[in-house]
Each structure stands twice: as C-alpha cells, then as structure tokens.
Amino acid sequence: MNDDIRKLDLNLLKALDALLDEGSVTRAAQRLGLTQPAVSSMLNRMRDYFGDPLFIRTPRGMTPTLRAIELAVPVKMILTDISVLLKPATFDPATAELTYSIMATDYALQAVIVPLMSALKKRAPGIRVAVRAEDSTHLFSLLEHGEVDLALVTPSTTPDELHGRALYQEQYVCVMRHHHPLATAATPLTLDQFCEQEHILVSFEGRFTGVTDEALARLGRTRHVGMSVNSFLVIPEILRETDMIAVVPQRLVRQQDNLTVVAMPLEVPGFTKSMAWHERTHRNLAHQWIRALCVEVSQR
C-alpha cells in the first residue's frame, strides 16, 4: 500500500466511488464518461495504491472487498468536500453575517457612511460596520493586513498599488444660519461681503487658511477667519449659534435644518471622493457587493 497522498490521483477516487455505487466496470465507465478499458486501468492503479484487490469478480458481478467497503464512506466524503470547494462562491446579502471595516474622515462619515448604513440595514442587516479614523500614513499597510477593508479617500491620497474607484465629484458651497442678515438679502452675496464676514473653517493642523484662501489669493483678496476646528461635523451647530459663515462641501449641509446655502462669489475647486481597497479583497463577493452599494448611495 502507498501512503503518499501526493501520488494519489483524485480521478481514481471518482472511479472508485462509481465502481462502489454501480458494482460494474461497464456502468461505472458510462457514469464517468470513460471507456471500459480506461476504468479497468484505473482500477488496477487503485489496487496497486491501496495494496488490495478492492473488487472480486463473482457470478453476481463485482463484489467489493472489506477494504473497499471501508473506503466507501471516506471517499464519498472527500469527493463531496472537493465539490463544495470547487463551487463558485456565493453571497446573499439578506443572510450574510460579517464585520466590515471602513476608514473615513468625519466628512465621509456624514456624506457616505450615513446613506450607506441606511441602505445596508435594509438589505443586509447582518453586516456590521466598523468605522476607523483616517490614517493616510499607514493606509496601504492597514488594507494589506486586513485591519481595514475599504478606505474613503481622494485619488491624490491613494497609493498606486491599491484598487480605486471614484464615488462622486464634490463642490464647495457657502453656508450660514437661516436668519443671517446675508441669507435674507435681496441680492447675491458679493465678494466684498464674503471677505468681510467672519469665517469658520476645518483644519486638522489648526491653521486658519485652506483651499478658499488659496482661491482668494489668486484674486489678490483675503478673508477674516475667526475659528479653526478639526471636524466638519461641528460646523453646522456653530453656524446656527453665531453670525459666522463657512465654505463647506455641499453634501455636508444637504440634510441640515436652519441653515441657508448661498451662491459662492468666487470659484473654489472641489474634489473627488473615492474609495480604495487592496487586491486581497478585490474578488471577494461580499466586498464587491458593499463597494457597489457605496457607489449606488453616493450617486443619489
């Protein structure tokens, strides 16, 4: 008997299973779509491998030996397991249970994660989502090692080694409280009025300048920035309580109450919000489905 599994042809196990079920070389060959001599040759190879005749010819046909009978159940289990292994992967959102990790800024939390969760809980209630703070320095490593499944980023901050897809193009708008004097003005906001107002902006480094100031500088103008915060999410509440104004991504204030959006008096370049993921999850059906859902909810 040979105990080296590396020398075992799995096709021999299929032949053995057929022979055990059919009790005939002819019927086993028909079932396998092979010729009778081919199955007879495979039987001889199995006899050499297992060191046992496996089947004895009798007037009633082929009778399995005790060794063949002992092999019947484990061989069928092996073939069943292999069949399951080779079946195409499937994914059913309604019954799926998994934890999915997303890296996002507080802006992306509001703009993408909120509508994503609304759709996700209706279609895939068993999927849990863990949101992690942005960490662009270790982005590739976190995705590579599976600590993060998806990152909501911009194309400029996505390493070339990662897969990526744009979600939408964002633009900046000027926003203020609903009863702000400029919100009720009969004429559009002028550049002079814009520069004279006290502004609040987001800066993770605590600076008082941003993309709006770069746009103003190209026009030879400046504005008065009275507050710098490290989170987009607090801006709407501060605007409701003060006469400050802000230039923010449009999606941040799309569902906000008691705020007024007015036309910008200058052009401030927007940005592309995108998502990035690693090759290790690129073909996973569950991950593909969640990424597709991100695209869907982002284009509403």
C-alpha atoms as a printed R data frame, in Angstrom:
    type eleno elety resid chain resno       x       y       z
1   ATOM     1    CA   MET     A     1   0.000   0.000   0.000
2   ATOM     2    CA   ASN     A     2   1.183   3.524  -0.823
3   ATOM     3    CA   ASP     A     3   0.676   6.100   1.931
4   ATOM     4    CA   ASP     A     4   1.990   9.096  -0.056
5   ATOM     5    CA   ILE     A     5  -1.071  11.236  -0.793
6   ATOM     6    CA   ARG     A     6   0.917  13.214  -3.355
7   ATOM     7    CA   LYS     A     7   0.814  10.164  -5.635
8   ATOM     8    CA   LEU     A     8  -2.946   9.753  -5.358
9   ATOM     9    CA   ASP     A     9  -4.877  10.893  -8.430
10  ATOM    10    CA   LEU     A    10  -8.247  12.256  -7.339
11  ATOM    11    CA   ASN     A    11  -9.742  10.891 -10.549
12  ATOM    12    CA   LEU     A    12  -9.043   7.426  -9.107
13  ATOM    13    CA   LEU     A    13 -11.262   8.246  -6.157
14  ATOM    14    CA   LYS     A    14 -14.064   9.256  -8.540
15  ATOM    15    CA   ALA     A    15 -13.645   5.937 -10.316
16  ATOM    16    CA   LEU     A    16 -13.650   4.015  -7.022
17  ATOM    17    CA   ASP     A    17 -16.814   5.815  -5.930
18  ATOM    18    CA   ALA     A    18 -18.519   4.963  -9.215
19  ATOM    19    CA   LEU     A    19 -17.440   1.332  -9.010
20  ATOM    20    CA   LEU     A    20 -18.745   1.031  -5.465
21  ATOM    21    CA   ASP     A    21 -22.093   2.546  -6.446
22  ATOM    22    CA   GLU     A    22 -22.533   0.686  -9.728
23  ATOM    23    CA   GLY     A    23 -20.861  -2.682  -8.975
24  ATOM    24    CA   SER     A    24 -19.868  -2.860 -12.647
25  ATOM    25    CA   VAL     A    25 -16.937  -1.590 -14.709
26  ATOM    26    CA   THR     A    26 -19.271  -1.051 -17.676
27  ATOM    27    CA   ARG     A    27 -21.817   1.028 -15.750
28  ATOM    28    CA   ALA     A    28 -19.079   2.935 -13.914
29  ATOM    29    CA   ALA     A    29 -17.475   3.806 -17.263
30  ATOM    30    CA   GLN     A    30 -20.801   5.069 -18.589
31  ATOM    31    CA   ARG     A    31 -21.325   7.191 -15.488
32  ATOM    32    CA   LEU     A    32 -17.837   8.694 -15.740
33  ATOM    33    CA   GLY     A    33 -17.995   9.183 -19.499
34  ATOM    34    CA   LEU     A    34 -14.951   6.939 -19.997
35  ATOM    35    CA   THR     A    35 -14.254   3.734 -21.868
36  ATOM    36    CA   GLN     A    36 -14.387   0.379 -20.109
37  ATOM    37    CA   PRO     A    37 -10.623  -0.246 -20.639
38  ATOM    38    CA   ALA     A    38  -9.861   3.160 -19.104
39  ATOM    39    CA   VAL     A    39 -11.836   2.328 -15.954
40  ATOM    40    CA   SER     A    40 -10.226  -1.139 -15.772
41  ATOM    41    CA   SER     A    41  -6.805   0.541 -15.968
42  ATOM    42    CA   MET     A    42  -7.783   2.936 -13.169
43  ATOM    43    CA   LEU     A    43  -8.939   0.011 -11.045
44  ATOM    44    CA   ASN     A    44  -5.549  -1.663 -11.486
45  ATOM    45    CA   ARG     A    45  -3.829   1.526 -10.376
46  ATOM    46    CA   MET     A    46  -6.050   1.732  -7.294
47  ATOM    47    CA   ARG     A    47  -5.248  -1.882  -6.432
48  ATOM    48    CA   ASP     A    48  -1.546  -1.024  -6.524
49  ATOM    49    CA   TYR     A    49  -2.044   2.112  -4.480
50  ATOM    50    CA   PHE     A    50  -4.189   0.564  -1.738
51  ATOM    51    CA   GLY     A    51  -2.496  -2.857  -1.812
52  ATOM    52    CA   ASP     A    52  -5.838  -4.634  -2.068
53  ATOM    53    CA   PRO     A    53  -7.888  -6.228  -4.892
54  ATOM    54    CA   LEU     A    54 -10.785  -3.907  -3.938
55  ATOM    55    CA   PHE     A    55 -13.231  -5.867  -6.112
56  ATOM    56    CA   ILE     A    56 -13.604  -9.637  -6.740
57  ATOM    57    CA   ARG     A    57 -15.361 -10.987  -9.811
58  ATOM    58    CA   THR     A    58 -18.208 -13.333  -8.917
59  ATOM    59    CA   PRO     A    59 -21.133 -14.815 -10.855
60  ATOM    60    CA   ARG     A    60 -23.238 -11.955  -9.490
61  ATOM    61    CA   GLY     A    61 -20.769  -9.284 -10.706
62  ATOM    62    CA   MET     A    62 -18.073  -7.335  -8.893
63  ATOM    63    CA   THR     A    63 -18.110  -7.743  -5.132
64  ATOM    64    CA   PRO     A    64 -16.184  -5.169  -3.052
65  ATOM    65    CA   THR     A    65 -13.599  -6.407  -0.595
66  ATOM    66    CA   LEU     A    66 -13.714  -5.371   3.063
67  ATOM    67    CA   ARG     A    67 -11.067  -2.771   2.311
68  ATOM    68    CA   ALA     A    68 -13.188  -1.287  -0.477
69  ATOM    69    CA   ILE     A    69 -16.195  -1.182   1.839
70  ATOM    70    CA   GLU     A    70 -14.071   0.636   4.454
71  ATOM    71    CA   LEU     A    71 -13.086   3.211   1.813
72  ATOM    72    CA   ALA     A    72 -16.639   3.834   0.572
73  ATOM    73    CA   VAL     A    73 -17.731   6.451   3.130
74  ATOM    74    CA   PRO     A    74 -14.477   8.444   3.407
75  ATOM    75    CA   VAL     A    75 -14.078   8.526  -0.405
76  ATOM    76    CA   LYS     A    76 -17.601   9.899  -0.858
77  ATOM    77    CA   MET     A    77 -16.963  12.496   1.876
78  ATOM    78    CA   ILE     A    78 -13.727  13.579   0.196
79  ATOM    79    CA   LEU     A    79 -15.424  13.961  -3.178
80  ATOM    80    CA   THR     A    80 -18.283  15.900  -1.604
81  ATOM    81    CA   ASP     A    81 -15.857  18.263   0.142
82  ATOM    82    CA   ILE     A    82 -13.944  18.797  -3.088
83  ATOM    83    CA   SER     A    83 -17.198  19.522  -4.918
84  ATOM    84    CA   VAL     A    84 -18.078  22.176  -2.331
85  ATOM    85    CA   LEU     A    85 -14.572  23.590  -2.547
86  ATOM    86    CA   LEU     A    86 -14.762  23.980  -6.313
87  ATOM    87    CA   LYS     A    87 -18.232  25.528  -6.411
88  ATOM    88    CA   PRO     A    88 -18.304  29.240  -7.284
89  ATOM    89    CA   ALA     A    89 -18.529  31.404  -4.188
90  ATOM    90    CA   THR     A    90 -21.955  32.868  -3.493
91  ATOM    91    CA   PHE     A    91 -23.099  35.833  -1.436
92  ATOM    92    CA   ASP     A    92 -26.580  36.543  -0.142
93  ATOM    93    CA   PRO     A    93 -26.806  39.992   1.471
94  ATOM    94    CA   ALA     A    94 -30.009  39.121   3.302
95  ATOM    95    CA   THR     A    95 -28.377  36.281   5.252
96  ATOM    96    CA   ALA     A    96 -24.738  37.449   5.326
97  ATOM    97    CA   GLU     A    97 -23.053  37.899   8.708
98  ATOM    98    CA   LEU     A    98 -19.702  39.672   8.716
99  ATOM    99    CA   THR     A    99 -17.867  42.704  10.036
100 ATOM   100    CA   TYR     A   100 -16.658  45.256   7.504
101 ATOM   101    CA   SER     A   101 -14.113  47.935   8.395
102 ATOM   102    CA   ILE     A   102 -14.082  51.325   6.662
103 ATOM   103    CA   MET     A   103 -11.571  54.143   7.066
104 ATOM   104    CA   ALA     A   104 -13.230  57.551   6.772
105 ATOM   105    CA   THR     A   105 -12.912  61.191   7.737
106 ATOM   106    CA   ASP     A   106 -15.764  62.782   9.624
107 ATOM   107    CA   TYR     A   107 -16.866  64.371   6.347
108 ATOM   108    CA   ALA     A   108 -17.002  60.958   4.614
109 ATOM   109    CA   LEU     A   109 -18.820  59.627   7.670
110 ATOM   110    CA   GLN     A   110 -21.604  62.108   7.004
111 ATOM   111    CA   ALA     A   111 -21.520  62.064   3.205
112 ATOM   112    CA   VAL     A   112 -21.062  58.336   2.526
113 ATOM   113    CA   ILE     A   113 -21.384  56.215   5.665
114 ATOM   114    CA   VAL     A   114 -24.761  57.613   6.749
115 ATOM   115    CA   PRO     A   115 -26.541  56.803   3.455
116 ATOM   116    CA   LEU     A   116 -24.606  53.529   3.217
117 ATOM   117    CA   MET     A   117 -25.867  52.375   6.608
118 ATOM   118    CA   SER     A   118 -29.422  53.342   5.730
119 ATOM   119    CA   ALA     A   119 -29.304  51.045   2.700
120 ATOM   120    CA   LEU     A   120 -27.229  48.359   4.393
121 ATOM   121    CA   LYS     A   121 -29.573  47.808   7.311
122 ATOM   122    CA   LYS     A   122 -32.455  47.259   4.895
123 ATOM   123    CA   ARG     A   123 -30.654  44.879   2.546
124 ATOM   124    CA   ALA     A   124 -28.002  43.200   4.703
125 ATOM   125    CA   PRO     A   125 -28.929  43.550   8.390
126 ATOM   126    CA   GLY     A   126 -26.325  41.003   9.478
127 ATOM   127    CA   ILE     A   127 -23.373  43.060   8.268
128 ATOM   128    CA   ARG     A   128 -21.662  45.093  10.971
129 ATOM   129    CA   VAL     A   129 -19.596  48.152  10.043
130 ATOM   130    CA   ALA     A   130 -16.595  49.386  11.989
131 ATOM   131    CA   VAL     A   131 -15.521  52.917  11.064
132 ATOM   132    CA   ARG     A   132 -11.912  53.875  11.691
133 ATOM   133    CA   ALA     A   133 -10.370  57.329  11.694
134 ATOM   134    CA   GLU     A   134  -8.357  58.362   8.658
135 ATOM   135    CA   ASP     A   135  -4.716  57.273   8.748
136 ATOM   136    CA   SER     A   136  -3.208  58.110   5.365
137 ATOM   137    CA   THR     A   137   0.312  57.339   6.578
138 ATOM   138    CA   HIS     A   138  -0.481  53.662   7.171
139 ATOM   139    CA   LEU     A   139  -3.276  53.304   4.615
140 ATOM   140    CA   PHE     A   140  -1.639  50.651   2.426
141 ATOM   141    CA   SER     A   141  -0.417  48.583   5.367
142 ATOM   142    CA   LEU     A   142  -3.820  48.598   7.079
143 ATOM   143    CA   LEU     A   143  -5.559  47.432   3.891
144 ATOM   144    CA   GLU     A   144  -2.843  44.881   3.106
145 ATOM   145    CA   HIS     A   145  -3.081  43.252   6.537
146 ATOM   146    CA   GLY     A   146  -6.868  43.248   6.666
147 ATOM   147    CA   GLU     A   147  -7.195  45.740   9.501
148 ATOM   148    CA   VAL     A   148  -9.249  47.914   7.142
149 ATOM   149    CA   ASP     A   149 -11.377  46.642   4.245
150 ATOM   150    CA   LEU     A   150 -12.151  49.917   2.485
151 ATOM   151    CA   ALA     A   151 -10.851  53.479   2.658
152 ATOM   152    CA   LEU     A   152 -12.850  56.547   1.669
153 ATOM   153    CA   VAL     A   153 -10.174  58.817   0.299
154 ATOM   154    CA   THR     A   154  -9.305  61.020  -2.680
155 ATOM   155    CA   PRO     A   155  -7.400  59.890  -5.788
156 ATOM   156    CA   SER     A   156  -4.407  62.023  -4.809
157 ATOM   157    CA   THR     A   157  -4.015  60.189  -1.486
158 ATOM   158    CA   THR     A   158  -4.461  56.673  -2.910
159 ATOM   159    CA   PRO     A   159  -1.268  54.605  -3.317
160 ATOM   160    CA   ASP     A   160  -0.738  53.258  -6.824
161 ATOM   161    CA   GLU     A   161  -0.688  49.672  -5.510
162 ATOM   162    CA   LEU     A   162  -4.338  49.856  -4.440
163 ATOM   163    CA   HIS     A   163  -7.546  49.476  -6.415
164 ATOM   164    CA   GLY     A   164  -9.686  52.593  -6.526
165 ATOM   165    CA   ARG     A   165 -12.923  53.998  -7.859
166 ATOM   166    CA   ALA     A   166 -14.375  57.493  -7.838
167 ATOM   167    CA   LEU     A   167 -17.660  57.898  -5.976
168 ATOM   168    CA   TYR     A   168 -18.614  61.481  -6.858
169 ATOM   169    CA   GLN     A   169 -17.309  64.975  -7.539
170 ATOM   170    CA   GLU     A   170 -17.835  67.296  -4.585
171 ATOM   171    CA   GLN     A   171 -18.166  71.067  -4.724
172 ATOM   172    CA   TYR     A   172 -17.929  73.757  -2.065
173 ATOM   173    CA   VAL     A   173 -20.809  75.991  -1.046
174 ATOM   174    CA   CYS     A   174 -21.180  78.953   1.270
175 ATOM   175    CA   VAL     A   175 -23.474  78.354   4.218
176 ATOM   176    CA   MET     A   176 -24.821  80.405   7.147
177 ATOM   177    CA   ARG     A   177 -27.656  80.328   9.655
178 ATOM   178    CA   HIS     A   178 -31.146  80.622   8.247
179 ATOM   179    CA   HIS     A   179 -31.768  84.144   9.637
180 ATOM   180    CA   HIS     A   180 -28.311  85.525   8.941
181 ATOM   181    CA   PRO     A   181 -28.546  89.095   7.508
182 ATOM   182    CA   LEU     A   182 -26.921  87.943   4.273
183 ATOM   183    CA   ALA     A   183 -29.195  84.927   3.991
184 ATOM   184    CA   THR     A   184 -32.233  87.153   3.596
185 ATOM   185    CA   ALA     A   185 -30.577  89.762   1.351
186 ATOM   186    CA   ALA     A   186 -32.299  90.535  -1.929
187 ATOM   187    CA   THR     A   187 -29.065  90.441  -3.911
188 ATOM   188    CA   PRO     A   188 -26.465  87.668  -4.304
189 ATOM   189    CA   LEU     A   189 -23.512  87.523  -1.926
190 ATOM   190    CA   THR     A   190 -20.706  89.738  -3.229
191 ATOM   191    CA   LEU     A   191 -17.009  89.044  -2.928
192 ATOM   192    CA   ASP     A   192 -16.610  92.075  -0.650
193 ATOM   193    CA   GLN     A   193 -19.347  90.836   1.694
194 ATOM   194    CA   PHE     A   194 -17.844  87.366   1.633
195 ATOM   195    CA   CYS     A   195 -14.407  88.635   2.677
196 ATOM   196    CA   GLU     A   196 -15.812  90.917   5.386
197 ATOM   197    CA   GLN     A   197 -17.695  88.126   7.170
198 ATOM   198    CA   GLU     A   198 -16.182  86.097   9.978
199 ATOM   199    CA   HIS     A   199 -15.491  82.572   8.730
200 ATOM   200    CA   ILE     A   200 -15.053  79.182  10.317
201 ATOM   201    CA   LEU     A   201 -13.015  76.510   8.572
202 ATOM   202    CA   VAL     A   202 -11.755  72.980   9.104
203 ATOM   203    CA   SER     A   203  -8.045  72.383   9.581
204 ATOM   204    CA   PHE     A   204  -6.664  69.246  11.163
205 ATOM   205    CA   GLU     A   205  -3.424  71.132  11.817
206 ATOM   206    CA   GLY     A   206  -5.114  74.131  13.480
207 ATOM   207    CA   ARG     A   207  -4.372  76.502  10.603
208 ATOM   208    CA   PHE     A   208  -6.540  79.445   9.565
209 ATOM   209    CA   THR     A   209  -6.167  79.002   5.829
210 ATOM   210    CA   GLY     A   210  -7.416  76.465   3.318
211 ATOM   211    CA   VAL     A   211  -8.443  75.981  -0.307
212 ATOM   212    CA   THR     A   212 -10.752  79.023  -0.159
213 ATOM   213    CA   ASP     A   213  -7.864  81.249   0.885
214 ATOM   214    CA   GLU     A   214  -5.769  79.910  -1.981
215 ATOM   215    CA   ALA     A   215  -8.570  80.855  -4.387
216 ATOM   216    CA   LEU     A   216  -8.859  84.291  -2.800
217 ATOM   217    CA   ALA     A   217  -5.099  84.824  -3.021
218 ATOM   218    CA   ARG     A   218  -5.256  84.304  -6.770
219 ATOM   219    CA   LEU     A   219  -7.657  87.261  -6.846
220 ATOM   220    CA   GLY     A   220  -5.479  89.321  -4.522
221 ATOM   221    CA   ARG     A   221  -8.013  89.060  -1.705
222 ATOM   222    CA   THR     A   222  -8.156  87.710   1.858
223 ATOM   223    CA   ARG     A   223 -10.946  86.852   4.288
224 ATOM   224    CA   HIS     A   224 -11.411  87.013   8.048
225 ATOM   225    CA   VAL     A   225 -11.220  83.545   9.619
226 ATOM   226    CA   GLY     A   226 -12.303  83.639  13.239
227 ATOM   227    CA   MET     A   227 -12.260  79.968  14.074
228 ATOM   228    CA   SER     A   228 -10.482  76.774  13.015
229 ATOM   229    CA   VAL     A   229 -11.885  73.387  14.013
230 ATOM   230    CA   ASN     A   230 -10.709  69.839  13.391
231 ATOM   231    CA   SER     A   231 -14.107  68.396  12.467
232 ATOM   232    CA   PHE     A   232 -16.677  69.181   9.792
233 ATOM   233    CA   LEU     A   233 -19.496  67.826  11.922
234 ATOM   234    CA   VAL     A   234 -19.445  70.662  14.461
235 ATOM   235    CA   ILE     A   235 -19.640  73.443  11.871
236 ATOM   236    CA   PRO     A   236 -23.440  73.376  11.314
237 ATOM   237    CA   GLU     A   237 -24.093  73.757  15.021
238 ATOM   238    CA   ILE     A   238 -21.665  76.690  15.359
239 ATOM   239    CA   LEU     A   239 -23.235  78.397  12.343
240 ATOM   240    CA   ARG     A   240 -26.710  78.086  13.901
241 ATOM   241    CA   GLU     A   241 -25.475  79.810  17.075
242 ATOM   242    CA   THR     A   242 -23.412  82.638  15.505
243 ATOM   243    CA   ASP     A   243 -23.270  85.020  12.554
244 ATOM   244    CA   MET     A   244 -20.197  83.234  11.202
245 ATOM   245    CA   ILE     A   245 -20.262  81.749   7.701
246 ATOM   246    CA   ALA     A   246 -18.397  78.802   6.230
247 ATOM   247    CA   VAL     A   247 -17.318  77.292   2.962
248 ATOM   248    CA   VAL     A   248 -18.005  73.563   3.202
249 ATOM   249    CA   PRO     A   249 -18.527  70.551   0.933
250 ATOM   250    CA   GLN     A   250 -22.099  70.619  -0.357
251 ATOM   251    CA   ARG     A   251 -23.016  67.135   0.895
252 ATOM   252    CA   LEU     A   252 -22.205  68.131   4.451
253 ATOM   253    CA   VAL     A   253 -25.177  70.507   4.628
254 ATOM   254    CA   ARG     A   254 -27.583  68.806   2.214
255 ATOM   255    CA   GLN     A   255 -29.789  67.483   5.042
256 ATOM   256    CA   GLN     A   256 -29.175  70.218   7.632
257 ATOM   257    CA   ASP     A   257 -32.027  72.279   9.093
258 ATOM   258    CA   ASN     A   258 -31.998  76.009   9.846
259 ATOM   259    CA   LEU     A   259 -29.082  76.674   7.514
260 ATOM   260    CA   THR     A   260 -29.056  78.579   4.226
261 ATOM   261    CA   VAL     A   261 -26.787  77.844   1.292
262 ATOM   262    CA   VAL     A   262 -25.930  80.832  -0.895
263 ATOM   263    CA   ALA     A   263 -24.069  81.063  -4.183
264 ATOM   264    CA   MET     A   264 -20.301  81.370  -3.887
265 ATOM   265    CA   PRO     A   265 -18.937  84.744  -5.066
266 ATOM   266    CA   LEU     A   266 -15.759  83.041  -6.303
267 ATOM   267    CA   GLU     A   267 -14.776  79.697  -7.733
268 ATOM   268    CA   VAL     A   268 -13.218  77.270  -5.252
269 ATOM   269    CA   PRO     A   269 -12.042  73.975  -6.799
270 ATOM   270    CA   GLY     A   270 -13.881  70.951  -5.465
271 ATOM   271    CA   PHE     A   271 -12.538  67.446  -5.028
272 ATOM   272    CA   THR     A   272 -13.234  63.845  -5.975
273 ATOM   273    CA   LYS     A   273 -14.275  61.486  -3.220
274 ATOM   274    CA   SER     A   274 -13.193  57.950  -3.989
275 ATOM   275    CA   MET     A   275 -12.726  54.587  -2.352
276 ATOM   276    CA   ALA     A   276  -9.650  52.356  -2.249
277 ATOM   277    CA   TRP     A   277  -9.144  48.692  -1.455
278 ATOM   278    CA   HIS     A   278  -6.454  46.017  -1.596
279 ATOM   279    CA   GLU     A   279  -6.014  43.210  -4.108
280 ATOM   280    CA   ARG     A   280  -6.658  40.627  -1.358
281 ATOM   281    CA   THR     A   281 -10.363  41.617  -1.241
282 ATOM   282    CA   HIS     A   282 -10.740  42.624  -4.890
283 ATOM   283    CA   ARG     A   283 -12.616  39.461  -5.952
284 ATOM   284    CA   ASN     A   284 -14.464  38.719  -2.724
285 ATOM   285    CA   LEU     A   285 -18.191  38.738  -3.494
286 ATOM   286    CA   ALA     A   286 -19.242  40.292  -0.189
287 ATOM   287    CA   HIS     A   287 -16.709  43.088  -0.555
288 ATOM   288    CA   GLN     A   288 -17.691  43.648  -4.192
289 ATOM   289    CA   TRP     A   289 -21.334  43.967  -3.136
290 ATOM   290    CA   ILE     A   290 -20.571  46.508  -0.395
291 ATOM   291    CA   ARG     A   291 -18.371  48.565  -2.732
292 ATOM   292    CA   ALA     A   292 -21.159  48.574  -5.329
293 ATOM   293    CA   LEU     A   293 -23.583  49.756  -2.649
294 ATOM   294    CA   CYS     A   294 -21.202  52.612  -1.783
295 ATOM   295    CA   VAL     A   295 -21.289  53.691  -5.420
296 ATOM   296    CA   GLU     A   296 -25.076  53.431  -5.518
297 ATOM   297    CA   VAL     A   297 -25.773  55.526  -2.419
298 ATOM   298    CA   SER     A   298 -23.136  58.100  -3.366
299 ATOM   299    CA   GLN     A   299 -24.811  58.865  -6.693
300 ATOM   300    CA   ARG     A   300 -28.201  59.707  -5.280
